[in-house]
Amino acid sequence: MIPKKKKTTKMASWADEPQVVEIIKRAKIAVDAYEKYLLDKMNYNELAKIMQELRSVLPMSTNDKKKN
């Protein structure tokens, strides 16, 4: 029997860009914070600050932010 070749995962060329790395980092923090909020280990003010920090690094124009 011929062994199967291991699949290698290739990252997209944009995945190493500093802005993408920062978004991923802040998104992970936001997800963890939301979990703590759902478990009543964090209040909504703390969660809101973390979400605002995440929003500040997202590639959105000011008009896009006002519409949502």
DARA-V41708 format. One record per backbone hydrogen bond with DSSP energy under -1.0 kcal/mol. NH is the residue of the N-H (numbers start at 1). CO is the residue of the C=O. Records with the same first field share a line. If there is no record, write none. Layout:
# DARA-V41708
NH->CO ; CO
This chain:
# DARA-V41708
15->12
17->14
21->17
22->18
23->19
24->20
25->21
26->22
27->23
28->24
29->25
30->26
31->27
32->28
33->29
34->30
35->31
36->32
37->33
38->34
39->35
40->37
41->36
47->43
48->44
49->45
50->46
51->47
52->48
53->49
54->50
55->51
56->52
57->54
60->58
65->61
66->62
67->63
68->64
